[in-house]
Each structure stands twice: as structure tokens, then as C-alpha cells.
């Protein structure tokens, strides 16, 4: 019985990590696609630094959003699955 609790936590952590990895990959892929389509985002060092900051903050927001949404999604799924008798 105790092992089931640990497996539940392990499944939840794995699910949240998977959601986060997919979200970051999609964000970075979209960022690269936009930069390829429109050309380089910077012409000088100041603009390069600003755009790196935008990319870094964007990744941070995506990671935090994916962590929260993945955890909520897993908890809602598990609660619904538990009510059905599994």
C-alpha cells in the first residue's frame, strides 16, 4: 500500500516533467522558426542582449506555466480516475 503512494508521486513527477519538456521545446521551436522567418532579431550587441533577455524570461514563464498546469492536469486526471474505481 505504501508503494502505491510512491508510484503515484513518481507518475505525477514524470508527467509534469514531460509536460514541461514539451512546452519548452515548442516555445523554443517557435522562437527559432520566427527568427528564421523574419531574419535575425538583432543588429548590435545591445539588441542581442535585450533579445536574449526576452528569450530567457519567455522560457521562465513557459516553465512555470507548464509546471503548474501539468500538476493541475495530473491531479484532476487522477482524481477523476480514482472516483471511477481504479
N, C-alpha and C positions, 0 to 999 in steps of 0.2 A: 504494500500500500504506500509506503514511503517513497519507493522508487517511482511510482506513478506521478507523484508530485514533482520530483526532479525531472522526469521526462517531459512533463507539461511545461516546466520552466525552460528546459532546453529547446523544446519545439518553438516556444514563444520567442526566445532569443534568436534562434536560427531564422525564423520568419521575419523578424524585424530587421535583422542584418541583410537578408535577401532583398527586402523592400527598399532598404537604404541604398544598397549597391546598385540596384536597377534604377532608382531615381537619380543618383549621381551620374550614372552612365548616360542616361537620357539627357540630363541637363548639359553635361559636357559635350555630348554629341551634337546637341542643338547649338551650343555655343560655337563649336568648331564649324558646323555647317553654315551658320550665319556669317562667321568671319571669312569663310571661303567664298561665299556668295557675294558679300559686299566688299571684299578686299580687307587689307589689314586695318585694324581699328586705331592704329596709332601712327604718327609720323615722327614724333620726337620722344625723348626719354620721359618727359612729364606726362604725356598722354599714355605712354606704355605703363607707367606706374599707376595711373588712375584706372586704366582698364584692368590691370592685374588686381587692383583692389575690388573693383566691381565683380570680377570673376570669383575672387576669394569669398567675398560676402555672399554672393549668389550660391556658392557651394555650401556655405554655412547654413543659409536659410533652407536650402534643399535638404540637407542632412537633418536639421532639427525637425522640419516638417515631416520628413519620411519616418523618423524615429517615432514621433508622436502618432502619426496616422497609422503606422504599422502596428504599434502597440494597441491602439484603439480597435483597429480592424481585427487583430487576433483575439482580443478579449471578447468582442462582440460575436465572432465566429465560434469561439469556444463555449461561450455561454449558451448560444443557440444550439450547438451540438450536444451540450450537456443536458439541456432540457428535453431533447428528443429521446434521451435514454442511452446515449453512448458513453 
